[in-house]
Amino acid sequence: MPALPDFSALRVLVVGDVMIDRYLSGRVDRISPEAPVPVVLYQGQEDRLGGAANVALNVTALGTWGAVAGAVGVDENAETFRRLLTDRRLSHDFIVVDPDRPTTVKTRVMSQDQQLLRIDRESTAELVGTAARELHDSIAGCMAGPGLDLIILQDYNKGVLGGALITQLVALAGEHGVRIAVDPKATNFWAYRGADLFKPNLREVQQQLDFAVKPVVADLDRAAAVLFDRLECKQVMITLSQHGIYTHDGERSAIHPTRARRIADVSGAGDTVIAVAGCALAAGMSLPQGAALANLAGAQVIARPGVVAVDLEELRRDWALGG
C-alpha cells in the first residue's frame, strides 16, 4: 500500500449549502399520556457545523487549507454559525448574507445516541440578486488571487447552488485550472457539466435514470455511461451505502467494498467521502486509491454518533494496515 500523500499543500474551497446540525439530547423514561410519543427529559443542546461546512471540516482535518462558501440569513442562528466557524478556525470570508432566507438548521432530538425526530428550518429558494453576485465574486477572487487546487460543489437542494452559479463556477475553474468535485442533489443533477469528479449516491442515480440500477458492476457501468455522456465529466464515483463505492475513471470500473465494522450514525458520511475523495484526486492519487481511502474515512465517521469529521491519524493507521 503506497504512503498517503501530504495533503497540507492543497488549497480547497467547498461551495454549497451551509447549515447548523443541532442536537437536543435527553432521557426517555415514559410515553406521553397525550399521544403515543416518547417524553424526552431535556438534558442539553450541542451545535455543530453541518452541510457544506462539515465537508470543509473534513477537508481541513486532512491538513489542507480549507474554506467554505455559502449563505446564511439575518438571524441568531447566523451568529451561531459564524461562532462555530471561528471555533474551528474556518474563515467567514466566503459566507454571504441573504435577508430573505433563514440560516439552515437541522435539529435532531436524541436519546441514548438514537435519533427520535428531526426538525428542519430552511429555505430552498434559489440564491439570487446581491447575495448570489457577492458569492460568485468572492469565489472568483479566491481563484484569481492565492489560487485553489480543488473546488468541491456540495449541493443539498437548499438553493445556494443554482443553475447559473454552477455554470459560472465550472467555467471559472476551467479558466484557472482548478479541479472540480461534485456531490449533487436532484434539482440541478444534470447542471454540473465538465466536472472532474461526479459523486452521486445510488439512490440519486436511480431517481434520475429511466432504467433499473442495482449495486452491481453491469448496472453501474450502464449508469456511468449516461453520466459520462450527458455531463462530460472525467471520473464517476457512486456511493452504494453498505455495498461500498463504485468508481469509473473512463476506462476501468470497480466496486470497492465498504470497510464499516460498526454503524452508530450514517449522518455526514457522504460529506466525508466527497472531502476525502476530492482531496485524494487533487493530491494525485488514482480514483481506486481515492475510493479506498474514502471507504476507510466513511467507516470511521459512521462508527460515531452525530455528524463528525475524519481523524487523520486514525486514517493513516488504517491505510498503513491496508484497511
Residue frames relative to the residue before (quaternion, step in Angstrom):
aa qw qx qy qz dx dy dz
M 1.0000 0.0000 0.0000 0.0000 0.00 0.00 0.00
P 0.3964 -0.7211 0.5071 0.2564 3.65 -0.66 1.04
A 0.5770 -0.5892 0.4329 0.3639 3.57 -1.19 0.55
L 0.5608 -0.5826 0.4581 0.3690 3.55 -1.17 0.53
P 0.4734 -0.6494 0.4975 0.3266 3.61 -1.02 0.66
D 0.5148 -0.5908 0.5145 0.3482 3.53 -1.34 0.26
F 0.2365 -0.8118 0.5219 0.1128 3.57 -0.38 1.23
S 0.5052 0.7152 -0.4014 0.2687 3.60 1.20 -0.35
A 0.6374 0.5335 -0.3395 0.4403 3.61 1.17 -0.39
L 0.5757 0.6233 -0.3703 0.3782 3.60 1.24 -0.28
R 0.1611 -0.7268 0.6568 0.1198 3.51 -1.30 0.58
V 0.0023 0.8269 -0.5544 0.0945 3.55 -0.51 1.26
L 0.1027 -0.7741 0.6228 0.0490 3.56 -0.95 0.96
V 0.2042 -0.7599 0.6095 0.0973 3.55 -0.89 1.04
V 0.0799 -0.8004 0.5941 0.0049 3.58 -0.75 1.08
G 0.4837 0.6758 -0.4666 0.3028 3.57 -0.83 0.90
D 0.7582 -0.3785 0.2968 0.4402 3.51 -1.32 -0.43
V 0.1513 -0.7897 0.5914 0.0613 3.56 -0.49 1.22
M 0.0311 0.8049 -0.5900 0.0550 3.54 -1.15 0.60
I 0.4138 -0.6384 0.5772 0.2966 3.50 -1.41 0.09
D 0.2041 -0.7163 0.6518 0.1432 3.55 -1.05 0.83
R 0.0691 -0.8199 0.5679 -0.0204 3.56 -0.40 1.28
Y 0.1321 -0.7937 0.5925 0.0389 3.55 -0.90 1.00
L 0.1083 -0.7517 0.6490 0.0441 3.53 -0.80 1.11
S 0.0939 -0.8308 0.5483 0.0155 3.56 -0.47 1.18
G 0.1148 0.7931 -0.5907 0.0939 3.52 -1.15 0.65
R 0.4866 -0.6418 0.5127 0.2976 3.52 -1.37 0.00
V 0.2102 -0.7658 0.5964 0.1172 3.56 -1.01 0.83
D 0.0111 -0.8174 0.5750 -0.0347 3.55 -0.65 1.14
R 0.8165 0.1070 -0.0212 0.5670 3.57 1.19 -0.41
I 0.4536 -0.6376 0.5494 0.2930 3.52 -1.39 0.22
S 0.5438 -0.6394 0.4365 0.3240 3.57 -0.99 0.83
P 0.4285 -0.6844 0.5209 0.2768 3.60 -1.04 0.74
E 0.6221 0.5721 -0.3323 0.4187 3.60 1.26 -0.33
A 0.7785 -0.0461 0.0731 0.6217 3.58 1.17 -0.65
P 0.5593 -0.6273 0.4144 0.3492 3.63 -1.12 0.50
V 0.4184 0.6728 -0.4867 0.3679 3.57 0.60 1.22
P 0.5341 -0.6258 0.4472 0.3508 3.60 -1.11 0.55
V 0.3382 -0.6901 0.5996 0.2233 3.53 -1.19 0.62
V 0.1696 -0.8002 0.5717 0.0631 3.57 -0.61 1.18
L 0.2527 -0.7437 0.6025 0.1419 3.56 -0.72 1.09
Y 0.3888 -0.7693 0.4619 0.2088 3.56 -0.30 1.33
Q 0.0834 -0.8108 0.5791 0.0196 3.57 -0.95 0.97
G 0.8101 -0.2044 0.1316 0.5335 3.60 1.07 -0.49
Q 0.2721 -0.7353 0.5978 0.1672 3.53 -1.39 0.21
E 0.0229 -0.7748 0.6317 0.0114 3.56 -1.08 0.78
D 0.1751 -0.7748 0.6018 0.0829 3.56 -0.97 0.94
R 0.0319 -0.7874 0.6156 -0.0052 3.56 -0.99 0.91
L 0.5578 -0.5681 0.4754 0.3742 3.56 -1.23 0.39
G 0.0489 -0.8200 0.5702 -0.0112 3.55 -0.88 0.97
G 0.7449 0.3953 -0.2934 0.4504 3.52 -1.34 0.06
A 0.8343 -0.1081 0.1063 0.5300 3.56 -0.98 -0.89
A 0.6047 0.5560 -0.3604 0.4420 3.59 1.13 -0.56
N 0.6316 0.5097 -0.3376 0.4769 3.59 1.08 -0.61
V 0.5910 0.5396 -0.3641 0.4763 3.59 1.10 -0.62
A 0.6543 0.5065 -0.3114 0.4674 3.59 0.96 -0.85
L 0.6105 0.5408 -0.3479 0.4623 3.59 1.05 -0.69
N 0.6621 0.4967 -0.3025 0.4726 3.57 0.97 -0.83
V 0.6107 0.5477 -0.3365 0.4624 3.57 1.07 -0.73
T 0.7147 0.4366 -0.2658 0.4774 3.58 0.80 -0.98
A 0.5762 0.5849 -0.3779 0.4280 3.60 1.16 -0.52
L 0.6372 0.5115 -0.3207 0.4790 3.59 1.22 -0.45
G 0.6018 -0.5889 0.3487 0.4115 3.58 1.27 -0.10
T 0.5162 0.6491 -0.4225 0.3657 3.60 1.23 0.00
W 0.4800 -0.5312 0.5653 0.4097 3.49 -1.42 -0.02
G 0.0734 0.8150 -0.5680 0.0878 3.56 -0.65 1.09
A 0.0138 -0.7737 0.6334 -0.0011 3.54 -1.20 0.64
V 0.2838 -0.7520 0.5726 0.1615 3.54 -1.29 0.34
A 0.1555 -0.7701 0.6148 0.0695 3.54 -1.09 0.83
G 0.2864 0.7483 -0.5540 0.2262 3.57 -0.84 0.96
A 0.4712 -0.6715 0.5047 0.2689 3.55 -1.30 -0.28
V 0.0983 -0.7542 0.6466 0.0579 3.52 -1.20 0.73
G 0.5222 -0.6285 0.4735 0.3287 3.57 -1.29 0.16
V 0.5178 -0.5599 0.5101 0.3978 3.52 -1.30 -0.47
D 0.4470 0.6681 -0.4567 0.3812 3.54 0.22 1.29
E 0.7157 -0.4475 0.3223 0.4285 3.53 -1.32 0.13
N 0.6374 0.5407 -0.3329 0.4365 3.57 1.04 -0.71
A 0.5803 0.5636 -0.3770 0.4511 3.59 1.15 -0.52
E 0.6504 0.4961 -0.3151 0.4812 3.57 1.00 -0.77
T 0.6224 0.5252 -0.3369 0.4725 3.56 1.03 -0.74
F 0.6441 0.5266 -0.3189 0.4540 3.57 0.96 -0.88
R 0.6642 0.4954 -0.3100 0.4661 3.61 0.90 -0.88
R 0.6319 0.5247 -0.3343 0.4621 3.58 1.03 -0.75
L 0.6432 0.5136 -0.3218 0.4679 3.57 1.00 -0.79
L 0.6129 0.5305 -0.3484 0.4707 3.60 1.03 -0.71
T 0.6654 0.5041 -0.3026 0.4600 3.56 0.86 -0.97
D 0.6497 0.5305 -0.3182 0.4418 3.58 0.93 -0.88
R 0.7501 0.3584 -0.1996 0.5187 3.59 1.09 -0.69
R 0.4784 -0.7169 0.3974 0.3151 3.56 1.32 0.40
L 0.4312 0.6468 -0.4970 0.3856 3.53 0.95 0.96
S 0.5240 -0.6779 0.4350 0.2769 3.56 -1.02 0.88
H 0.3832 -0.6840 0.5725 0.2397 3.54 -1.31 0.55
D 0.4404 0.7764 -0.4090 0.1896 3.58 1.24 -0.38
F 0.7695 0.3458 -0.1768 0.5070 3.59 1.08 -0.65
I 0.5171 0.6017 -0.4273 0.4335 3.59 1.24 0.46
V 0.1294 -0.8038 0.5788 0.0460 3.57 -0.60 1.16
V 0.4016 -0.7073 0.5377 0.2220 3.54 -1.30 0.43
D 0.0628 -0.7621 0.6442 0.0167 3.54 -0.97 0.97
P 0.2976 -0.7995 0.4910 0.1764 3.62 -0.28 1.19
D 0.6510 0.5398 -0.3143 0.4313 3.58 1.23 -0.29
R 0.7328 0.3370 -0.2412 0.5397 3.60 1.24 0.13
P 0.4507 -0.6451 0.5204 0.3316 3.59 -1.17 0.41
T 0.5427 -0.5322 0.5101 0.4026 3.53 -1.27 0.22
T 0.4384 -0.7217 0.4690 0.2587 3.57 -0.75 1.03
V 0.0225 0.7830 -0.6192 0.0543 3.56 -0.88 1.02
K 0.1341 -0.7418 0.6521 0.0815 3.54 -0.98 0.95
T 0.1079 -0.8062 0.5813 0.0233 3.55 -0.54 1.19
R 0.0953 -0.7969 0.5964 0.0137 3.54 -0.69 1.15
V 0.2491 -0.7430 0.6043 0.1439 3.57 -0.88 0.99
M 0.0784 -0.8399 0.5352 -0.0437 3.54 -0.55 1.26
S 0.0358 0.7576 -0.6517 -0.0104 3.51 -1.25 0.57
Q 0.8392 -0.0533 -0.0159 0.5410 3.57 -0.74 1.10
D 0.6863 -0.5177 0.2463 0.4477 3.54 0.95 1.08
Q 0.5857 0.5373 -0.3863 0.4681 3.59 1.23 0.39
Q 0.3755 -0.7256 0.5334 0.2190 3.56 -0.97 0.91
L 0.2199 -0.7994 0.5515 0.0916 3.56 -0.72 1.13
L 0.7994 -0.0379 0.1102 0.5894 3.55 1.04 -0.82
R 0.1006 -0.7687 0.6242 0.0971 3.58 -1.19 0.57
I 0.1179 -0.7709 0.6246 0.0402 3.55 -1.00 0.92
D 0.1495 -0.8073 0.5682 0.0563 3.60 -0.71 1.09
R 0.1026 -0.7437 0.6580 0.0582 3.55 -1.03 0.93
E 0.2793 0.7812 -0.4918 0.2644 3.59 -0.38 1.18
S 0.1909 -0.6920 0.6637 0.2104 3.48 -1.46 0.02
T 0.2293 -0.7798 0.5669 0.1339 3.56 -1.00 0.81
A 0.3769 0.7251 -0.4881 0.3064 3.60 1.27 0.27
E 0.5425 -0.6359 0.4390 0.3296 3.58 -1.04 0.76
L 0.4852 -0.6490 0.5091 0.2904 3.56 -1.02 0.85
V 0.0587 0.8063 -0.5809 0.0949 3.59 -0.67 1.11
G 0.7609 0.4325 -0.2618 0.4066 3.53 -1.37 -0.11
T 0.8515 -0.1428 0.1137 0.4916 3.53 -1.17 -0.71
A 0.6541 0.5233 -0.3265 0.4378 3.60 0.88 -0.88
A 0.6613 0.4997 -0.3123 0.4642 3.60 0.94 -0.85
R 0.6546 0.5030 -0.3171 0.4670 3.60 0.96 -0.82
E 0.6538 0.5129 -0.3186 0.4560 3.59 0.95 -0.85
L 0.6440 0.5163 -0.3276 0.4598 3.57 0.98 -0.79
H 0.6489 0.5148 -0.3104 0.4664 3.58 0.90 -0.92
D 0.6977 0.4902 -0.2856 0.4375 3.57 0.81 -1.00
S 0.6463 0.5187 -0.3314 0.4511 3.60 0.99 -0.75
I 0.6562 0.4949 -0.3057 0.4806 3.59 1.04 -0.79
A 0.6373 0.5242 -0.3220 0.4641 3.59 0.99 -0.85
G 0.6508 0.5216 -0.3127 0.4545 3.57 0.99 -0.79
C 0.6360 0.5227 -0.3243 0.4660 3.56 1.05 -0.75
M 0.6732 0.4902 -0.3014 0.4644 3.58 0.95 -0.82
A 0.7052 0.4565 -0.2667 0.4724 3.57 1.00 -0.81
G 0.6900 0.4900 -0.2819 0.4520 3.59 1.13 -0.59
P 0.8400 0.0749 -0.0371 0.5361 3.59 -0.32 -1.20
G 0.4445 -0.7173 0.4384 0.3094 3.58 1.21 -0.39
L 0.2080 -0.7650 0.6017 0.0970 3.51 -1.33 0.45
D 0.3720 -0.6944 0.5649 0.2456 3.54 -1.28 0.44
L 0.8121 0.0430 0.0437 0.5802 3.56 1.10 -0.71
I 0.1055 -0.7232 0.6757 0.0969 3.51 -1.24 0.70
I 0.1633 -0.7517 0.6320 0.0939 3.54 -0.96 0.94
L 0.1769 -0.7667 0.6102 0.0924 3.58 -0.73 1.08
Q 0.0531 -0.8313 0.5508 -0.0527 3.54 -0.33 1.35
D 0.0632 -0.8486 0.5233 -0.0450 3.53 -0.16 1.37
Y 0.0442 -0.7899 0.6115 0.0094 3.57 -0.94 0.98
N 0.5202 -0.6564 0.3964 0.3760 3.59 1.25 0.37
K 0.4603 0.6665 -0.4696 0.3512 3.61 1.00 0.76
G 0.6801 -0.5723 0.2602 0.3772 3.59 1.26 0.30
V 0.5396 0.6349 -0.4244 0.3545 3.62 1.11 -0.35
L 0.7438 0.3216 -0.1957 0.5523 3.59 0.95 -0.84
G 0.0073 0.7990 -0.5974 0.0682 3.54 0.04 1.35
G 0.7244 -0.4681 0.2884 0.4159 3.55 -1.25 0.35
A 0.6673 0.5064 -0.3121 0.4482 3.59 0.91 -0.90
L 0.6793 0.4861 -0.3011 0.4601 3.59 0.86 -0.92
I 0.6096 0.5505 -0.3546 0.4468 3.60 0.99 -0.76
T 0.6723 0.4981 -0.2943 0.4618 3.57 0.84 -1.00
Q 0.6593 0.5151 -0.3031 0.4562 3.57 0.95 -0.88
L 0.6941 0.4819 -0.2890 0.4500 3.58 0.87 -0.91
V 0.6299 0.5149 -0.3425 0.4700 3.60 1.00 -0.73
A 0.6515 0.5051 -0.3143 0.4708 3.60 1.00 -0.79
L 0.6485 0.5165 -0.3129 0.4634 3.59 0.96 -0.85
A 0.6448 0.5187 -0.3186 0.4622 3.55 0.95 -0.89
G 0.6420 0.5226 -0.3232 0.4585 3.59 0.98 -0.78
E 0.6501 0.5247 -0.3144 0.4508 3.57 0.98 -0.84
H 0.7719 0.3579 -0.1737 0.4959 3.58 1.00 -0.84
G 0.4861 -0.6939 0.4225 0.3220 3.60 1.23 0.11
V 0.4202 0.6968 -0.4659 0.3476 3.56 1.11 0.71
R 0.4146 -0.7008 0.5208 0.2563 3.59 -0.87 0.93
I 0.1771 -0.7696 0.6051 0.1007 3.54 -1.21 0.62
A 0.0772 -0.7518 0.6540 0.0324 3.54 -0.99 0.99
V 0.1598 -0.8195 0.5496 0.0279 3.58 -0.88 0.99
D 0.0759 -0.7252 0.6821 0.0550 3.51 -1.12 0.89
P 0.1369 -0.8722 0.4665 0.0539 3.61 0.08 1.30
K 0.1878 -0.7053 0.6542 0.1982 3.47 -1.47 -0.02
A 0.7839 -0.4397 0.1952 0.3924 3.52 -1.32 0.34
T 0.6697 0.5662 -0.3359 0.3437 3.59 0.71 -1.07
N 0.8134 0.1671 -0.0667 0.5532 3.59 0.83 -0.97
F 0.1387 0.8486 -0.5016 0.0947 3.56 1.17 0.59
W 0.7766 0.3533 -0.1773 0.4905 3.60 0.89 -0.94
A 0.5133 0.6664 -0.4099 0.3527 3.61 1.24 0.18
Y 0.6433 0.5764 -0.3142 0.3940 3.59 1.19 -0.46
R 0.0975 0.8295 -0.5405 0.1014 3.57 0.73 1.04
G 0.8147 0.2971 -0.2124 0.4504 3.56 -0.98 0.89
A 0.4024 0.7229 -0.4793 0.2930 3.60 1.21 0.22
D 0.5057 -0.6313 0.4942 0.3185 3.55 -1.21 0.53
L 0.7875 0.0557 -0.0092 0.6137 3.58 1.03 -0.82
F 0.0829 -0.7822 0.6171 0.0199 3.57 -0.78 1.06
K 0.0065 -0.8472 0.5255 -0.0781 3.58 -0.46 1.27
P 0.0488 0.7723 -0.6297 0.0675 3.60 0.03 1.25
N 0.4277 -0.6263 0.5425 0.3612 3.54 -1.29 -0.07
L 0.7185 -0.4688 0.2892 0.4247 3.56 -1.24 0.34
R 0.6500 0.5249 -0.3287 0.4404 3.60 0.89 -0.87
E 0.6506 0.5142 -0.3197 0.4583 3.59 0.95 -0.81
V 0.6380 0.5089 -0.3224 0.4796 3.58 1.01 -0.78
Q 0.6508 0.5266 -0.3158 0.4466 3.59 0.90 -0.90
Q 0.6642 0.5152 -0.3021 0.4496 3.58 1.02 -0.79
Q 0.7255 0.4688 -0.2413 0.4423 3.59 1.07 -0.68
L 0.7295 0.4215 -0.2299 0.4872 3.59 1.16 -0.51
D 0.4288 -0.7323 0.4793 0.2240 3.56 -1.12 0.69
F 0.6731 0.3864 -0.3269 0.5392 3.56 1.17 0.63
A 0.6186 -0.5738 0.3913 0.3675 3.55 -1.20 0.54
V 0.0659 -0.7770 0.6256 0.0231 3.55 -1.01 0.86
K 0.0652 -0.7862 0.6145 0.0006 3.55 -0.48 1.23
P 0.5886 -0.6111 0.3937 0.3536 3.62 -1.16 0.44
V 0.4471 0.6265 -0.4980 0.3994 3.54 0.67 1.21
V 0.6605 -0.5696 0.3119 0.3770 3.56 -1.06 0.77
A 0.6528 0.5352 -0.3361 0.4175 3.61 0.84 -0.90
D 0.6793 0.4744 -0.2888 0.4796 3.60 0.89 -0.92
L 0.6812 0.4956 -0.2891 0.4547 3.56 0.93 -0.91
D 0.6038 0.5377 -0.3547 0.4695 3.59 1.08 -0.63
R 0.6439 0.5128 -0.3220 0.4677 3.57 0.98 -0.81
A 0.6530 0.5019 -0.3085 0.4759 3.58 0.99 -0.84
A 0.6523 0.5232 -0.3154 0.4487 3.59 0.93 -0.89
A 0.6077 0.5604 -0.3533 0.4379 3.59 1.04 -0.72
V 0.6471 0.4975 -0.3152 0.4841 3.59 1.03 -0.76
L 0.6502 0.5188 -0.3174 0.4554 3.58 0.95 -0.86
F 0.6499 0.5066 -0.3177 0.4691 3.59 0.92 -0.86
D 0.6856 0.5029 -0.2880 0.4406 3.56 0.92 -0.91
R 0.7645 0.3967 -0.2163 0.4598 3.58 0.76 -1.01
L 0.7654 0.3767 -0.1902 0.4859 3.59 1.05 -0.72
E 0.2576 -0.7849 0.5197 0.2179 3.59 1.24 -0.37
C 0.3001 0.7505 -0.5230 0.2706 3.57 1.03 0.85
K 0.5230 -0.6625 0.4473 0.2959 3.57 -1.22 0.45
Q 0.8066 0.0434 0.0111 0.5893 3.58 1.02 -0.81
V 0.1991 -0.7727 0.5944 0.0999 3.56 -1.14 0.70
M 0.0036 -0.7536 0.6572 -0.0103 3.54 -1.08 0.87
I 0.0492 -0.7935 0.6065 -0.0023 3.57 -0.79 1.02
T 0.2796 -0.7595 0.5622 0.1703 3.57 -0.66 1.08
L 0.2199 -0.8212 0.5252 0.0387 3.54 -0.89 1.08
S 0.5228 -0.6381 0.4081 0.3912 3.59 1.18 0.49
Q 0.8526 -0.0814 0.0568 0.5130 3.61 -0.80 -0.96
H 0.6267 0.5524 -0.3374 0.4339 3.61 1.24 -0.26
G 0.6232 -0.5734 0.3349 0.4132 3.61 1.25 -0.06
I 0.5695 -0.5660 0.4707 0.3658 3.55 -1.14 -0.74
Y 0.2421 -0.7443 0.6082 0.1322 3.55 -1.00 0.94
T 0.0429 -0.7957 0.6037 0.0237 3.60 -1.02 0.78
H 0.0016 0.7504 -0.6608 -0.0138 3.52 -1.28 0.57
D 0.1906 -0.8192 0.5350 0.0794 3.58 -0.59 1.15
G 0.6763 -0.4604 0.2872 0.4982 3.56 1.28 0.23
E 0.7645 0.2596 -0.1537 0.5696 3.53 1.28 -0.38
R 0.8134 0.1250 -0.0203 0.5678 3.56 0.84 -1.02
S 0.1239 -0.7829 0.6062 0.0660 3.52 -1.16 0.69
A 0.0576 0.7845 -0.6155 0.0497 3.55 -1.26 0.47
I 0.3078 -0.6790 0.6195 0.2458 3.51 -1.38 0.25
H 0.1956 -0.7755 0.5948 0.0804 3.55 -0.81 1.06
P 0.3843 -0.7680 0.4555 0.2345 3.63 -0.33 1.20
T 0.5651 -0.6073 0.4446 0.3379 3.53 -1.16 0.65
R 0.3342 -0.7313 0.5611 0.1968 3.54 -1.25 0.57
A 0.3740 0.7625 -0.4713 0.2379 3.59 1.24 0.09
R 0.1354 -0.7911 0.5940 0.0553 3.54 -0.95 0.96
R 0.7778 0.0936 -0.0443 0.6200 3.57 1.22 -0.53
I 0.1224 -0.7871 0.6013 0.0621 3.57 -0.94 0.87
A 0.0747 -0.7951 0.6018 0.0062 3.54 -0.58 1.22
D 0.7821 -0.1179 0.1403 0.5956 3.59 0.99 -0.87
V 0.2678 -0.7924 0.5274 0.1491 3.60 -0.63 1.08
S 0.4082 0.7195 -0.4768 0.2971 3.62 1.24 -0.04
G 0.8340 0.2242 -0.1676 0.4755 3.56 -0.90 0.94
A 0.4447 0.7068 -0.4623 0.2983 3.60 1.21 -0.08
G 0.6439 0.5251 -0.3230 0.4531 3.58 1.02 -0.78
D 0.5949 0.5625 -0.3534 0.4525 3.58 1.13 -0.67
T 0.6677 0.5038 -0.2933 0.4629 3.54 0.94 -0.92
V 0.6580 0.5272 -0.3177 0.4338 3.58 0.90 -0.92
I 0.6945 0.4538 -0.3021 0.4695 3.64 0.80 -0.90
A 0.6248 0.5366 -0.3481 0.4477 3.62 1.02 -0.70
V 0.7119 0.4509 -0.2592 0.4720 3.57 0.81 -1.01
A 0.6725 0.4910 -0.3060 0.4616 3.60 0.89 -0.90
G 0.6505 0.5175 -0.3170 0.4566 3.60 0.99 -0.80
C 0.6755 0.4776 -0.2916 0.4802 3.57 0.92 -0.89
A 0.6101 0.5411 -0.3520 0.4595 3.59 1.05 -0.69
L 0.6370 0.5203 -0.3155 0.4733 3.58 0.99 -0.86
A 0.6941 0.4802 -0.2796 0.4578 3.59 0.84 -0.99
A 0.6892 0.4733 -0.2745 0.4751 3.60 1.15 -0.61
G 0.6189 -0.6031 0.3260 0.3834 3.59 1.26 0.10
M 0.4390 0.6738 -0.4804 0.3501 3.60 1.22 0.24
S 0.5288 -0.6029 0.4833 0.3511 3.57 -1.20 0.50
L 0.6535 -0.5170 0.3702 0.4105 3.57 -1.24 0.35
P 0.6558 0.4850 -0.3419 0.4667 3.68 0.87 -0.72
Q 0.6354 0.5112 -0.3350 0.4720 3.60 1.01 -0.72
G 0.6474 0.5184 -0.3156 0.4611 3.57 0.99 -0.83
A 0.6455 0.5120 -0.3168 0.4699 3.58 1.04 -0.76
A 0.6388 0.5220 -0.3247 0.4626 3.58 0.99 -0.82
L 0.6657 0.4909 -0.2995 0.4755 3.56 0.97 -0.87
A 0.6544 0.5092 -0.3112 0.4644 3.59 0.97 -0.84
N 0.6025 0.5526 -0.3514 0.4562 3.58 1.09 -0.67
L 0.6606 0.5005 -0.3019 0.4711 3.56 0.93 -0.89
A 0.6664 0.5002 -0.2989 0.4652 3.57 0.96 -0.89
G 0.6544 0.5138 -0.3151 0.4565 3.58 0.95 -0.84
A 0.6421 0.5202 -0.3182 0.4646 3.57 0.99 -0.83
Q 0.6292 0.5509 -0.3263 0.4407 3.54 1.06 -0.76
V 0.7486 0.4271 -0.2504 0.4410 3.60 0.73 -1.02
I 0.6662 0.4901 -0.3378 0.4493 3.64 1.01 -0.58
A 0.5708 0.5783 -0.3882 0.4348 3.58 1.25 -0.11
R 0.6988 0.4096 -0.2539 0.5287 3.59 1.31 -0.13
P 0.4990 -0.6568 0.4620 0.3259 3.61 -1.01 0.67
G 0.7864 0.3084 -0.2377 0.4796 3.56 -1.13 0.69
V 0.6007 -0.5417 0.4471 0.3818 3.52 -1.39 0.08
V 0.0793 0.8033 -0.5791 0.1141 3.58 -0.52 1.20
A 0.4619 -0.6626 0.5159 0.2854 3.55 -1.30 0.40
V 0.6286 -0.5518 0.4076 0.3664 3.52 -1.30 0.45
D 0.3253 -0.7095 0.5894 0.2082 3.57 -1.23 0.56
L 0.3996 -0.7683 0.4478 0.2226 3.58 -0.42 1.26
E 0.6627 0.5079 -0.3272 0.4425 3.61 0.88 -0.82
E 0.6445 0.4981 -0.3168 0.4859 3.57 1.00 -0.78
L 0.6347 0.5304 -0.3232 0.4597 3.56 1.05 -0.80
R 0.6312 0.5297 -0.3237 0.4649 3.59 1.01 -0.80
R 0.6608 0.5068 -0.3121 0.4572 3.59 0.93 -0.89
D 0.6713 0.4918 -0.3031 0.4643 3.56 0.91 -0.92
W 0.6426 0.5251 -0.3185 0.4582 3.58 1.01 -0.79
A 0.6580 0.5177 -0.3019 0.4559 3.55 0.96 -0.88
L 0.6867 0.4591 -0.2679 0.4958 3.57 1.16 -0.65
G 0.5171 -0.6620 0.4023 0.3640 3.56 1.30 0.06
G 0.6688 -0.5046 0.2975 0.4579 3.57 1.17 0.54
